[in-house]
């Protein structure tokens, strides 16, 4: 496994999963501060400005997952 332990793979998968769940909660939530609709799909569905904030926890999850998968030699 290139110096990767089972625990580091599990930690990386957990980080990515939690980042994805947080991103989905931003997109699925109905916030008062949702902002302007950037892309409208229908009368009641679209991409709001606050949905883009979901990219922050997603990116954090990806970065943390990549950090977990780095070999012990690099640390």
PQR file of N, CA, C, O and H, with PARSE charges and radii, in Angstrom:
ATOM      1  N   UNK A   1       0.811  -1.213   0.000 -0.4000 1.5000
ATOM      2  CA  UNK A   1       0.000   0.000   0.000 -0.0000 2.0000
ATOM      3  C   UNK A   1       0.846   1.265   0.000  0.5500 1.7000
ATOM      4  O   UNK A   1       0.342   2.336   0.340 -0.5500 1.4000
ATOM      5  N   UNK A   2       2.133   1.170  -0.376 -0.4000 1.5000
ATOM      6  CA  UNK A   2       3.012   2.331  -0.438 -0.0000 2.0000
ATOM      7  C   UNK A   2       3.154   3.049   0.895  0.5500 1.7000
ATOM      8  O   UNK A   2       3.146   4.279   0.929 -0.5500 1.4000
ATOM      9  H   UNK A   2       2.543   0.301  -0.652  0.4000 1.0000
ATOM     10  N   UNK A   3       3.282   2.331   1.967 -0.4000 1.5000
ATOM     11  CA  UNK A   3       3.453   2.951   3.271 -0.0000 2.0000
ATOM     12  C   UNK A   3       2.165   3.459   3.886  0.5500 1.7000
ATOM     13  O   UNK A   3       2.186   4.043   4.970 -0.5500 1.4000
ATOM     14  H   UNK A   3       3.289   1.331   1.940  0.4000 1.0000
ATOM     15  N   UNK A   4       1.059   3.250   3.219 -0.4000 1.5000
ATOM     16  CA  UNK A   4      -0.234   3.702   3.746 -0.0000 2.0000
ATOM     17  C   UNK A   4      -0.806   2.620   4.642  0.5500 1.7000
ATOM     18  O   UNK A   4      -0.771   1.433   4.316 -0.5500 1.4000
ATOM     19  H   UNK A   4       1.042   2.776   2.338  0.4000 1.0000
ATOM     20  N   UNK A   5      -1.321   3.045   5.751 -0.4000 1.5000
ATOM     21  CA  UNK A   5      -1.967   2.099   6.647 -0.0000 2.0000
ATOM     22  C   UNK A   5      -3.460   2.094   6.377  0.5500 1.7000
ATOM     23  O   UNK A   5      -3.998   2.991   5.728 -0.5500 1.4000
ATOM     24  H   UNK A   5      -1.349   4.009   6.015  0.4000 1.0000
ATOM     25  N   UNK A   6      -4.105   1.080   6.881 -0.4000 1.5000
ATOM     26  CA  UNK A   6      -5.558   0.989   6.738 -0.0000 2.0000
ATOM     27  C   UNK A   6      -6.222   2.194   7.404  0.5500 1.7000
ATOM     28  O   UNK A   6      -7.224   2.715   6.915 -0.5500 1.4000
ATOM     29  H   UNK A   6      -3.668   0.351   7.409  0.4000 1.0000
ATOM     30  N   UNK A   7      -5.648   2.624   8.524 -0.4000 1.5000
ATOM     31  CA  UNK A   7      -6.210   3.770   9.243 -0.0000 2.0000
ATOM     32  C   UNK A   7      -6.114   5.062   8.459  0.5500 1.7000
ATOM     33  O   UNK A   7      -7.027   5.885   8.519 -0.5500 1.4000
ATOM     34  H   UNK A   7      -4.833   2.201   8.922  0.4000 1.0000
ATOM     35  N   UNK A   8      -5.027   5.262   7.721 -0.4000 1.5000
ATOM     36  CA  UNK A   8      -4.897   6.499   6.955 -0.0000 2.0000
ATOM     37  C   UNK A   8      -5.864   6.524   5.779  0.5500 1.7000
ATOM     38  O   UNK A   8      -6.381   7.584   5.425 -0.5500 1.4000
ATOM     39  H   UNK A   8      -4.285   4.594   7.671  0.4000 1.0000
ATOM     40  N   UNK A   9      -6.109   5.378   5.176 -0.4000 1.5000
ATOM     41  CA  UNK A   9      -7.089   5.307   4.086 -0.0000 2.0000
ATOM     42  C   UNK A   9      -8.491   5.557   4.626  0.5500 1.7000
ATOM     43  O   UNK A   9      -9.289   6.248   3.993 -0.5500 1.4000
ATOM     44  H   UNK A   9      -5.689   4.517   5.463  0.4000 1.0000
ATOM     45  N   UNK A  10      -8.789   5.001   5.784 -0.4000 1.5000
ATOM     46  CA  UNK A  10     -10.095   5.221   6.403 -0.0000 2.0000
ATOM     47  C   UNK A  10     -10.272   6.690   6.790  0.5500 1.7000
ATOM     48  O   UNK A  10     -11.346   7.260   6.595 -0.5500 1.4000
ATOM     49  H   UNK A  10      -8.140   4.439   6.298  0.4000 1.0000
ATOM     50  N   UNK A  11      -9.228   7.298   7.333 -0.4000 1.5000
ATOM     51  CA  UNK A  11      -9.298   8.716   7.702 -0.0000 2.0000
ATOM     52  C   UNK A  11      -9.496   9.586   6.465  0.5500 1.7000
ATOM     53  O   UNK A  11     -10.264  10.547   6.501 -0.5500 1.4000
ATOM     54  H   UNK A  11      -8.356   6.836   7.492  0.4000 1.0000
ATOM     55  N   UNK A  12      -8.815   9.261   5.379 -0.4000 1.5000
ATOM     56  CA  UNK A  12      -8.968  10.029   4.144 -0.0000 2.0000
ATOM     57  C   UNK A  12     -10.384   9.901   3.592  0.5500 1.7000
ATOM     58  O   UNK A  12     -10.983  10.894   3.179 -0.5500 1.4000
ATOM     59  H   UNK A  12      -8.190   8.481   5.350  0.4000 1.0000
ATOM     60  N   UNK A  13     -10.916   8.692   3.583 -0.4000 1.5000
ATOM     61  CA  UNK A  13     -12.284   8.481   3.087 -0.0000 2.0000
ATOM     62  C   UNK A  13     -13.298   9.209   3.961  0.5500 1.7000
ATOM     63  O   UNK A  13     -14.275   9.758   3.452 -0.5500 1.4000
ATOM     64  H   UNK A  13     -10.429   7.885   3.918  0.4000 1.0000
ATOM     65  N   UNK A  14     -13.075   9.217   5.268 -0.4000 1.5000
ATOM     66  CA  UNK A  14     -13.976   9.914   6.183 -0.0000 2.0000
ATOM     67  C   UNK A  14     -13.926  11.419   5.948  0.5500 1.7000
ATOM     68  O   UNK A  14     -14.966  12.077   5.948 -0.5500 1.4000
ATOM     69  H   UNK A  14     -12.281   8.771   5.682  0.4000 1.0000
ATOM     70  N   UNK A  15     -12.738  11.969   5.749 -0.4000 1.5000
ATOM     71  CA  UNK A  15     -12.600  13.404   5.508 -0.0000 2.0000
ATOM     72  C   UNK A  15     -13.323  13.820   4.233  0.5500 1.7000
ATOM     73  O   UNK A  15     -14.025  14.832   4.215 -0.5500 1.4000
ATOM     74  H   UNK A  15     -11.893  11.434   5.749  0.4000 1.0000
ATOM     75  N   UNK A  16     -13.154  13.049   3.178 -0.4000 1.5000
ATOM     76  CA  UNK A  16     -13.809  13.374   1.907 -0.0000 2.0000
ATOM     77  C   UNK A  16     -15.329  13.229   2.045  0.5500 1.7000
ATOM     78  O   UNK A  16     -16.082  14.049   1.520 -0.5500 1.4000
ATOM     79  H   UNK A  16     -12.585  12.228   3.193  0.4000 1.0000
ATOM     80  N   UNK A  17     -15.776  12.192   2.747 -0.4000 1.5000
ATOM     81  CA  UNK A  17     -17.216  11.987   2.931 -0.0000 2.0000
ATOM     82  C   UNK A  17     -17.838  13.123   3.740  0.5500 1.7000
ATOM     83  O   UNK A  17     -18.911  13.612   3.388 -0.5500 1.4000
ATOM     84  H   UNK A  17     -15.164  11.526   3.174  0.4000 1.0000
ATOM     85  N   UNK A  18     -17.184  13.548   4.812 -0.4000 1.5000
ATOM     86  CA  UNK A  18     -17.731  14.638   5.624 -0.0000 2.0000
ATOM     87  C   UNK A  18     -17.730  15.957   4.858  0.5500 1.7000
ATOM     88  O   UNK A  18     -18.661  16.752   4.991 -0.5500 1.4000
ATOM     89  H   UNK A  18     -16.311  13.151   5.099  0.4000 1.0000
ATOM     90  N   UNK A  19     -16.695  16.195   4.061 -0.4000 1.5000
ATOM     91  CA  UNK A  19     -16.682  17.394   3.231 -0.0000 2.0000
ATOM     92  C   UNK A  19     -17.797  17.393   2.202  0.5500 1.7000
ATOM     93  O   UNK A  19     -18.396  18.431   1.922 -0.5500 1.4000
ATOM     94  H   UNK A  19     -15.939  15.550   3.953  0.4000 1.0000
ATOM     95  N   UNK A  20     -18.073  16.224   1.641 -0.4000 1.5000
ATOM     96  CA  UNK A  20     -19.149  16.097   0.661 -0.0000 2.0000
ATOM     97  C   UNK A  20     -20.514  16.299   1.308  0.5500 1.7000
ATOM     98  O   UNK A  20     -21.389  16.946   0.731 -0.5500 1.4000
ATOM     99  H   UNK A  20     -17.586  15.381   1.868  0.4000 1.0000
ATOM    100  N   UNK A  21     -20.697  15.749   2.504 -0.4000 1.5000
ATOM    101  CA  UNK A  21     -21.967  15.929   3.221 -0.0000 2.0000
ATOM    102  C   UNK A  21     -22.178  17.392   3.570  0.5500 1.7000
ATOM    103  O   UNK A  21     -23.289  17.904   3.438 -0.5500 1.4000
ATOM    104  H   UNK A  21     -19.986  15.224   2.973  0.4000 1.0000
ATOM    105  N   UNK A  22     -21.124  18.073   4.015 -0.4000 1.5000
ATOM    106  CA  UNK A  22     -21.250  19.492   4.337 -0.0000 2.0000
ATOM    107  C   UNK A  22     -21.575  20.309   3.092  0.5500 1.7000
ATOM    108  O   UNK A  22     -22.372  21.246   3.151 -0.5500 1.4000
ATOM    109  H   UNK A  22     -20.221  17.657   4.122  0.4000 1.0000
ATOM    110  N   UNK A  23     -20.961  19.955   1.963 -0.4000 1.5000
ATOM    111  CA  UNK A  23     -21.248  20.653   0.716 -0.0000 2.0000
ATOM    112  C   UNK A  23     -22.715  20.457   0.321  0.5500 1.7000
ATOM    113  O   UNK A  23     -23.381  21.403  -0.099 -0.5500 1.4000
ATOM    114  H   UNK A  23     -20.314  19.193   1.915  0.4000 1.0000
ATOM    115  N   UNK A  24     -23.204  19.241   0.457 -0.4000 1.5000
ATOM    116  CA  UNK A  24     -24.596  18.963   0.104 -0.0000 2.0000
ATOM    117  C   UNK A  24     -25.559  19.688   1.023  0.5500 1.7000
ATOM    118  O   UNK A  24     -26.641  20.085   0.590 -0.5500 1.4000
ATOM    119  H   UNK A  24     -22.663  18.472   0.798  0.4000 1.0000
ATOM    120  N   UNK A  25     -25.189  19.870   2.293 -0.4000 1.5000
ATOM    121  CA  UNK A  25     -26.089  20.568   3.212 -0.0000 2.0000
ATOM    122  C   UNK A  25     -26.201  22.047   2.851  0.5500 1.7000
ATOM    123  O   UNK A  25     -27.253  22.652   3.058 -0.5500 1.4000
ATOM    124  H   UNK A  25     -24.310  19.547   2.646  0.4000 1.0000
ATOM    125  N   UNK A  26     -25.136  22.633   2.319 -0.4000 1.5000
ATOM    126  CA  UNK A  26     -25.232  24.009   1.841 -0.0000 2.0000
ATOM    127  C   UNK A  26     -26.165  24.090   0.642  0.5500 1.7000
ATOM    128  O   UNK A  26     -26.968  25.018   0.544 -0.5500 1.4000
ATOM    129  H   UNK A  26     -24.282  22.141   2.151  0.4000 1.0000
ATOM    130  N   UNK A  27     -26.067  23.134  -0.266 -0.4000 1.5000
ATOM    131  CA  UNK A  27     -26.873  23.173  -1.483 -0.0000 2.0000
ATOM    132  C   UNK A  27     -28.326  22.828  -1.209  0.5500 1.7000
ATOM    133  O   UNK A  27     -29.221  23.379  -1.851 -0.5500 1.4000
ATOM    134  H   UNK A  27     -25.414  22.381  -0.186  0.4000 1.0000
ATOM    135  N   UNK A  28     -28.577  21.925  -0.266 -0.4000 1.5000
ATOM    136  CA  UNK A  28     -29.948  21.473  -0.011 -0.0000 2.0000
ATOM    137  C   UNK A  28     -30.672  22.350   0.988  0.5500 1.7000
ATOM    138  O   UNK A  28     -31.899  22.295   1.073 -0.5500 1.4000
ATOM    139  H   UNK A  28     -27.851  21.478   0.256  0.4000 1.0000
ATOM    140  N   UNK A  29     -29.949  23.156   1.744 -0.4000 1.5000
ATOM    141  CA  UNK A  29     -30.577  23.985   2.769 -0.0000 2.0000
ATOM    142  C   UNK A  29     -31.406  25.103   2.172  0.5500 1.7000
ATOM    143  O   UNK A  29     -31.180  25.531   1.041 -0.5500 1.4000
ATOM    144  H   UNK A  29     -28.952  23.200   1.674  0.4000 1.0000
ATOM    145  N   UNK A  30     -32.356  25.561   2.941 -0.4000 1.5000
ATOM    146  CA  UNK A  30     -33.196  26.689   2.535 -0.0000 2.0000
ATOM    147  C   UNK A  30     -32.867  27.838   3.473  0.5500 1.7000
ATOM    148  O   UNK A  30     -33.505  28.001   4.513 -0.5500 1.4000
ATOM    149  H   UNK A  30     -32.539  25.213   3.861  0.4000 1.0000
ATOM    150  N   UNK A  31     -31.866  28.636   3.101 -0.4000 1.5000
ATOM    151  CA  UNK A  31     -31.363  29.677   3.968 -0.0000 2.0000
ATOM    152  C   UNK A  31     -31.987  31.017   3.633  0.5500 1.7000
ATOM    153  O   UNK A  31     -32.268  31.318   2.473 -0.5500 1.4000
ATOM    154  H   UNK A  31     -31.348  28.503   2.256  0.4000 1.0000
ATOM    155  N   UNK A  32     -32.200  31.821   4.673 -0.4000 1.5000
ATOM    156  CA  UNK A  32     -32.686  33.176   4.428 -0.0000 2.0000
ATOM    157  C   UNK A  32     -31.625  33.999   3.717  0.5500 1.7000
ATOM    158  O   UNK A  32     -31.940  34.903   2.944 -0.5500 1.4000
ATOM    159  H   UNK A  32     -31.971  31.577   5.615  0.4000 1.0000
ATOM    160  N   UNK A  33     -30.383  33.682   3.982 -0.4000 1.5000
ATOM    161  CA  UNK A  33     -29.279  34.437   3.395 -0.0000 2.0000
ATOM    162  C   UNK A  33     -28.761  33.750   2.135  0.5500 1.7000
ATOM    163  O   UNK A  33     -27.579  33.852   1.806 -0.5500 1.4000
ATOM    164  H   UNK A  33     -30.128  32.947   4.611  0.4000 1.0000
ATOM    165  N   UNK A  34     -29.637  33.062   1.445 -0.4000 1.5000
ATOM    166  CA  UNK A  34     -29.262  32.295   0.271 -0.0000 2.0000
ATOM    167  C   UNK A  34     -28.671  33.116  -0.858  0.5500 1.7000
ATOM    168  O   UNK A  34     -27.904  32.591  -1.666 -0.5500 1.4000
ATOM    169  H   UNK A  34     -30.597  32.979   1.712  0.4000 1.0000
ATOM    170  N   UNK A  35     -29.004  34.366  -0.927 -0.4000 1.5000
ATOM    171  CA  UNK A  35     -28.432  35.221  -1.973 -0.0000 2.0000
ATOM    172  C   UNK A  35     -29.170  35.081  -3.285  0.5500 1.7000
ATOM    173  O   UNK A  35     -30.200  34.416  -3.392 -0.5500 1.4000
ATOM    174  H   UNK A  35     -29.626  34.792  -0.270  0.4000 1.0000
ATOM    175  N   UNK A  36     -28.613  35.719  -4.251 -0.4000 1.5000
ATOM    176  CA  UNK A  36     -29.229  35.739  -5.574 -0.0000 2.0000
ATOM    177  C   UNK A  36     -29.130  34.368  -6.240  0.5500 1.7000
ATOM    178  O   UNK A  36     -28.219  33.586  -5.966 -0.5500 1.4000
ATOM    179  H   UNK A  36     -27.776  36.259  -4.164  0.4000 1.0000
ATOM    180  N   UNK A  37     -30.079  34.103  -7.109 -0.4000 1.5000
ATOM    181  CA  UNK A  37     -30.054  32.854  -7.873 -0.0000 2.0000
ATOM    182  C   UNK A  37     -29.117  33.067  -9.062  0.5500 1.7000
ATOM    183  O   UNK A  37     -29.342  33.935  -9.905 -0.5500 1.4000
ATOM    184  H   UNK A  37     -30.819  34.737  -7.332  0.4000 1.0000
ATOM    185  N   UNK A  38     -28.074  32.261  -9.107 -0.4000 1.5000
ATOM    186  CA  UNK A  38     -27.083  32.390 -10.180 -0.0000 2.0000
ATOM    187  C   UNK A  38     -27.496  31.613 -11.417  0.5500 1.7000
ATOM    188  O   UNK A  38     -27.365  32.106 -12.537 -0.5500 1.4000
ATOM    189  H   UNK A  38     -27.891  31.555  -8.423  0.4000 1.0000
ATOM    190  N   UNK A  39     -27.996  30.396 -11.215 -0.4000 1.5000
ATOM    191  CA  UNK A  39     -28.461  29.549 -12.313 -0.0000 2.0000
ATOM    192  C   UNK A  39     -29.826  29.008 -11.924  0.5500 1.7000
ATOM    193  O   UNK A  39     -29.963  28.388 -10.869 -0.5500 1.4000
ATOM    194  H   UNK A  39     -28.103  29.996 -10.305  0.4000 1.0000
ATOM    195  N   UNK A  40     -30.824  29.227 -12.743 -0.4000 1.5000
ATOM    196  CA  UNK A  40     -32.188  28.766 -12.443 -0.0000 2.0000
ATOM    197  C   UNK A  40     -32.468  27.507 -13.259  0.5500 1.7000
ATOM    198  O   UNK A  40     -32.308  27.485 -14.479 -0.5500 1.4000
ATOM    199  H   UNK A  40     -30.712  29.730 -13.600  0.4000 1.0000
ATOM    200  N   UNK A  41     -32.896  26.448 -12.542 -0.4000 1.5000
ATOM    201  CA  UNK A  41     -33.257  25.205 -13.214 -0.0000 2.0000
ATOM    202  C   UNK A  41     -34.757  25.138 -13.472  0.5500 1.7000
ATOM    203  O   UNK A  41     -35.197  24.639 -14.507 -0.5500 1.4000
ATOM    204  H   UNK A  41     -33.027  26.466 -11.550  0.4000 1.0000
ATOM    205  N   UNK A  42     -35.531  25.641 -12.526 -0.4000 1.5000
ATOM    206  CA  UNK A  42     -36.984  25.693 -12.668 -0.0000 2.0000
ATOM    207  C   UNK A  42     -37.472  26.820 -11.764  0.5500 1.7000
ATOM    208  O   UNK A  42     -36.669  27.581 -11.224 -0.5500 1.4000
ATOM    209  H   UNK A  42     -35.173  26.046 -11.685  0.4000 1.0000
ATOM    210  N   UNK A  43     -38.767  26.923 -11.604 -0.4000 1.5000
ATOM    211  CA  UNK A  43     -39.329  27.983 -10.777 -0.0000 2.0000
ATOM    212  C   UNK A  43     -38.925  27.896  -9.316  0.5500 1.7000
ATOM    213  O   UNK A  43     -38.871  28.916  -8.629 -0.5500 1.4000
ATOM    214  H   UNK A  43     -39.419  26.305 -12.043  0.4000 1.0000
ATOM    215  N   UNK A  44     -38.641  26.691  -8.830 -0.4000 1.5000
ATOM    216  CA  UNK A  44     -38.302  26.532  -7.407 -0.0000 2.0000
ATOM    217  C   UNK A  44     -36.918  25.926  -7.175  0.5500 1.7000
ATOM    218  O   UNK A  44     -36.559  25.651  -6.030 -0.5500 1.4000
ATOM    219  H   UNK A  44     -38.686  25.862  -9.389  0.4000 1.0000
ATOM    220  N   UNK A  45     -36.146  25.714  -8.220 -0.4000 1.5000
ATOM    221  CA  UNK A  45     -34.821  25.106  -8.069 -0.0000 2.0000
ATOM    222  C   UNK A  45     -33.774  25.925  -8.819  0.5500 1.7000
ATOM    223  O   UNK A  45     -34.027  26.444  -9.907 -0.5500 1.4000
ATOM    224  H   UNK A  45     -36.439  25.936  -9.150  0.4000 1.0000
ATOM    225  N   UNK A  46     -32.600  26.028  -8.214 -0.4000 1.5000
ATOM    226  CA  UNK A  46     -31.517  26.750  -8.853 -0.0000 2.0000
ATOM    227  C   UNK A  46     -30.294  26.757  -7.965  0.5500 1.7000
ATOM    228  O   UNK A  46     -30.310  26.208  -6.864 -0.5500 1.4000
ATOM    229  H   UNK A  46     -32.395  25.607  -7.330  0.4000 1.0000
ATOM    230  N   UNK A  47     -29.236  27.378  -8.444 -0.4000 1.5000
ATOM    231  CA  UNK A  47     -27.998  27.512  -7.695 -0.0000 2.0000
ATOM    232  C   UNK A  47     -27.952  28.926  -7.131  0.5500 1.7000
ATOM    233  O   UNK A  47     -27.932  29.902  -7.880 -0.5500 1.4000
ATOM    234  H   UNK A  47     -29.223  27.824  -9.339  0.4000 1.0000
ATOM    235  N   UNK A  48     -27.936  29.029  -5.801 -0.4000 1.5000
ATOM    236  CA  UNK A  48     -27.868  30.315  -5.123 -0.0000 2.0000
ATOM    237  C   UNK A  48     -26.416  30.667  -4.833  0.5500 1.7000
ATOM    238  O   UNK A  48     -25.527  29.817  -4.898 -0.5500 1.4000
ATOM    239  H   UNK A  48     -27.952  28.236  -5.192  0.4000 1.0000
ATOM    240  N   UNK A  49     -26.195  31.931  -4.513 -0.4000 1.5000
ATOM    241  CA  UNK A  49     -24.836  32.392  -4.204 -0.0000 2.0000
ATOM    242  C   UNK A  49     -24.267  31.665  -2.997  0.5500 1.7000
ATOM    243  O   UNK A  49     -23.070  31.377  -2.970 -0.5500 1.4000
ATOM    244  H   UNK A  49     -26.916  32.621  -4.460  0.4000 1.0000
ATOM    245  N   UNK A  50     -25.085  31.360  -1.998 -0.4000 1.5000
ATOM    246  CA  UNK A  50     -24.582  30.673  -0.796 -0.0000 2.0000
ATOM    247  C   UNK A  50     -24.221  29.218  -1.074  0.5500 1.7000
ATOM    248  O   UNK A  50     -23.466  28.618  -0.309 -0.5500 1.4000
ATOM    249  H   UNK A  50     -26.057  31.594  -2.020  0.4000 1.0000
ATOM    250  N   UNK A  51     -24.738  28.646  -2.138 -0.4000 1.5000
ATOM    251  CA  UNK A  51     -24.388  27.265  -2.478 -0.0000 2.0000
ATOM    252  C   UNK A  51     -22.901  27.138  -2.795  0.5500 1.7000
ATOM    253  O   UNK A  51     -22.308  26.076  -2.603 -0.5500 1.4000
ATOM    254  H   UNK A  51     -25.352  29.133  -2.760  0.4000 1.0000
ATOM    255  N   UNK A  52     -22.309  28.217  -3.277 -0.4000 1.5000
ATOM    256  CA  UNK A  52     -20.886  28.193  -3.586 -0.0000 2.0000
ATOM    257  C   UNK A  52     -20.036  28.073  -2.326  0.5500 1.7000
ATOM    258  O   UNK A  52     -18.888  27.634  -2.393 -0.5500 1.4000
ATOM    259  H   UNK A  52     -22.791  29.079  -3.433  0.4000 1.0000
ATOM    260  N   UNK A  53     -20.596  28.464  -1.166 -0.4000 1.5000
ATOM    261  CA  UNK A  53     -19.876  28.286   0.095 -0.0000 2.0000
ATOM    262  C   UNK A  53     -19.644  26.814   0.407  0.5500 1.7000
ATOM    263  O   UNK A  53     -18.732  26.472   1.161 -0.5500 1.4000
ATOM    264  H   UNK A  53     -21.529  28.821  -1.112  0.4000 1.0000
ATOM    265  N   UNK A  54     -20.459  25.951  -0.164 -0.4000 1.5000
ATOM    266  CA  UNK A  54     -20.285  24.518   0.034 -0.0000 2.0000
ATOM    267  C   UNK A  54     -18.987  23.993  -0.546  0.5500 1.7000
ATOM    268  O   UNK A  54     -18.544  22.902  -0.185 -0.5500 1.4000
ATOM    269  H   UNK A  54     -21.200  26.229  -0.776  0.4000 1.0000
ATOM    270  N   UNK A  55     -18.374  24.748  -1.436 -0.4000 1.5000
ATOM    271  CA  UNK A  55     -17.094  24.323  -1.998 -0.0000 2.0000
ATOM    272  C   UNK A  55     -15.973  24.393  -0.964  0.5500 1.7000
ATOM    273  O   UNK A  55     -14.968  23.693  -1.090 -0.5500 1.4000
ATOM    274  H   UNK A  55     -18.734  25.633  -1.730  0.4000 1.0000
ATOM    275  N   UNK A  56     -16.140  25.235   0.059 -0.4000 1.5000
ATOM    276  CA  UNK A  56     -15.103  25.377   1.090 -0.0000 2.0000
ATOM    277  C   UNK A  56     -14.940  24.084   1.890  0.5500 1.7000
ATOM    278  O   UNK A  56     -13.820  23.577   1.966 -0.5500 1.4000
ATOM    279  H   UNK A  56     -16.957  25.804   0.162  0.4000 1.0000
ATOM    280  N   UNK A  57     -16.002  23.516   2.498 -0.4000 1.5000
ATOM    281  CA  UNK A  57     -15.794  22.260   3.233 -0.0000 2.0000
ATOM    282  C   UNK A  57     -15.442  21.090   2.316  0.5500 1.7000
ATOM    283  O   UNK A  57     -14.746  20.165   2.735 -0.5500 1.4000
ATOM    284  H   UNK A  57     -16.911  23.927   2.436  0.4000 1.0000
ATOM    285  N   UNK A  58     -15.914  21.123   1.072 -0.4000 1.5000
ATOM    286  CA  UNK A  58     -15.562  20.057   0.141 -0.0000 2.0000
ATOM    287  C   UNK A  58     -14.066  20.088  -0.163  0.5500 1.7000
ATOM    288  O   UNK A  58     -13.397  19.056  -0.147 -0.5500 1.4000
ATOM    289  H   UNK A  58     -16.480  21.874   0.732  0.4000 1.0000
ATOM    290  N   UNK A  59     -13.552  21.288  -0.440 -0.4000 1.5000
ATOM    291  CA  UNK A  59     -12.113  21.422  -0.709 -0.0000 2.0000
ATOM    292  C   UNK A  59     -11.297  21.066   0.532  0.5500 1.7000
ATOM    293  O   UNK A  59     -10.240  20.444   0.425 -0.5500 1.4000
ATOM    294  H   UNK A  59     -14.096  22.127  -0.454  0.4000 1.0000
ATOM    295  N   UNK A  60     -11.788  21.460   1.709 -0.4000 1.5000
ATOM    296  CA  UNK A  60     -11.084  21.114   2.947 -0.0000 2.0000
ATOM    297  C   UNK A  60     -11.051  19.602   3.145  0.5500 1.7000
ATOM    298  O   UNK A  60     -10.034  19.055   3.571 -0.5500 1.4000
ATOM    299  H   UNK A  60     -12.646  21.965   1.796  0.4000 1.0000
ATOM    300  N   UNK A  61     -12.147  18.930   2.841 -0.4000 1.5000
ATOM    301  CA  UNK A  61     -12.186  17.470   2.942 -0.0000 2.0000
ATOM    302  C   UNK A  61     -11.223  16.803   1.979  0.5500 1.7000
ATOM    303  O   UNK A  61     -10.561  15.827   2.334 -0.5500 1.4000
ATOM    304  H   UNK A  61     -12.973  19.375   2.495  0.4000 1.0000
ATOM    305  N   UNK A  62     -11.141  17.326   0.754 -0.4000 1.5000
ATOM    306  CA  UNK A  62     -10.204  16.770  -0.223 -0.0000 2.0000
ATOM    307  C   UNK A  62      -8.759  16.983   0.210  0.5500 1.7000
ATOM    308  O   UNK A  62      -7.934  16.076   0.097 -0.5500 1.4000
ATOM    309  H   UNK A  62     -11.679  18.118   0.465  0.4000 1.0000
ATOM    310  N   UNK A  63      -8.451  18.179   0.703 -0.4000 1.5000
ATOM    311  CA  UNK A  63      -7.087  18.463   1.142 -0.0000 2.0000
ATOM    312  C   UNK A  63      -6.708  17.624   2.359  0.5500 1.7000
ATOM    313  O   UNK A  63      -5.593  17.107   2.439 -0.5500 1.4000
ATOM    314  H   UNK A  63      -9.121  18.916   0.794  0.4000 1.0000
ATOM    315  N   UNK A  64      -7.632  17.491   3.299 -0.4000 1.5000
ATOM    316  CA  UNK A  64      -7.358  16.670   4.475 -0.0000 2.0000
ATOM    317  C   UNK A  64      -7.199  15.205   4.084  0.5500 1.7000
ATOM    318  O   UNK A  64      -6.347  14.503   4.629 -0.5500 1.4000
ATOM    319  H   UNK A  64      -8.537  17.911   3.234  0.4000 1.0000
ATOM    320  N   UNK A  65      -8.016  14.745   3.145 -0.4000 1.5000
ATOM    321  CA  UNK A  65      -7.886  13.371   2.663 -0.0000 2.0000
ATOM    322  C   UNK A  65      -6.545  13.129   1.989  0.5500 1.7000
ATOM    323  O   UNK A  65      -5.923  12.085   2.185 -0.5500 1.4000
ATOM    324  H   UNK A  65      -8.708  15.315   2.702  0.4000 1.0000
ATOM    325  N   UNK A  66      -6.099  14.102   1.190 -0.4000 1.5000
ATOM    326  CA  UNK A  66      -4.795  13.974   0.543 -0.0000 2.0000
ATOM    327  C   UNK A  66      -3.674  13.975   1.575  0.5500 1.7000
ATOM    328  O   UNK A  66      -2.697  13.239   1.437 -0.5500 1.4000
ATOM    329  H   UNK A  66      -6.605  14.951   1.031  0.4000 1.0000
ATOM    330  N   UNK A  67      -3.815  14.796   2.602 -0.4000 1.5000
ATOM    331  CA  UNK A  67      -2.811  14.839   3.667 -0.0000 2.0000
ATOM    332  C   UNK A  67      -2.736  13.507   4.408  0.5500 1.7000
ATOM    333  O   UNK A  67      -1.653  13.045   4.766 -0.5500 1.4000
ATOM    334  H   UNK A  67      -4.609  15.393   2.714  0.4000 1.0000
ATOM    335  N   UNK A  68      -3.898  12.897   4.634 -0.4000 1.5000
ATOM    336  CA  UNK A  68      -3.931  11.603   5.326 -0.0000 2.0000
ATOM    337  C   UNK A  68      -3.255  10.513   4.500  0.5500 1.7000
ATOM    338  O   UNK A  68      -2.668   9.587   5.060 -0.5500 1.4000
ATOM    339  H   UNK A  68      -4.778  13.273   4.343  0.4000 1.0000
ATOM    340  N   UNK A  69      -3.331  10.611   3.193 -0.4000 1.5000
ATOM    341  CA  UNK A  69      -2.770   9.584   2.329 -0.0000 2.0000
ATOM    342  C   UNK A  69      -1.276   9.773   2.034  0.5500 1.7000
ATOM    343  O   UNK A  69      -0.631   8.880   1.484 -0.5500 1.4000
ATOM    344  H   UNK A  69      -3.807  11.363   2.738  0.4000 1.0000
ATOM    345  N   UNK A  70      -0.738  10.922   2.398 -0.4000 1.5000
ATOM    346  CA  UNK A  70       0.694  11.125   2.182 -0.0000 2.0000
ATOM    347  C   UNK A  70       1.478  10.097   2.978  0.5500 1.7000
ATOM    348  O   UNK A  70       1.075   9.711   4.075 -0.5500 1.4000
ATOM    349  H   UNK A  70      -1.262  11.648   2.844  0.4000 1.0000
ATOM    350  N   UNK A  71       2.563   9.671   2.440 -0.4000 1.5000
ATOM    351  CA  UNK A  71       3.382   8.677   3.125 -0.0000 2.0000
ATOM    352  C   UNK A  71       4.000   9.220   4.403  0.5500 1.7000
ATOM    353  O   UNK A  71       4.158  10.432   4.548 -0.5500 1.4000
ATOM    354  H   UNK A  71       2.891   9.985   1.549  0.4000 1.0000
ATOM    355  N   UNK A  72       4.347   8.347   5.319 -0.4000 1.5000
ATOM    356  CA  UNK A  72       4.964   8.773   6.566 -0.0000 2.0000
ATOM    357  C   UNK A  72       6.331   9.397   6.323  0.5500 1.7000
ATOM    358  O   UNK A  72       6.792  10.200   7.134 -0.5500 1.4000
ATOM    359  H   UNK A  72       4.219   7.362   5.201  0.4000 1.0000
ATOM    360  N   UNK A  73       6.987   9.042   5.221 -0.4000 1.5000
ATOM    361  CA  UNK A  73       8.308   9.585   4.927 -0.0000 2.0000
ATOM    362  C   UNK A  73       8.218  11.094   4.665  0.5500 1.7000
ATOM    363  O   UNK A  73       9.149  11.837   4.976 -0.5500 1.4000
ATOM    364  H   UNK A  73       6.612   8.389   4.563  0.4000 1.0000
ATOM    365  N   UNK A  74       7.098  11.539   4.093 -0.4000 1.5000
ATOM    366  CA  UNK A  74       6.948  12.950   3.757 -0.0000 2.0000
ATOM    367  C   UNK A  74       6.685  13.812   4.995  0.5500 1.7000
ATOM    368  O   UNK A  74       6.867  15.029   4.949 -0.5500 1.4000
ATOM    369  H   UNK A  74       6.342  10.935   3.840  0.4000 1.0000
ATOM    370  N   UNK A  75       6.261  13.192   6.095 -0.4000 1.5000
ATOM    371  CA  UNK A  75       5.948  13.975   7.299 -0.0000 2.0000
ATOM    372  C   UNK A  75       7.143  14.182   8.141  0.5500 1.7000
ATOM    373  O   UNK A  75       7.056  14.819   9.190 -0.5500 1.4000
ATOM    374  H   UNK A  75       6.114  12.204   6.132  0.4000 1.0000
TER
END
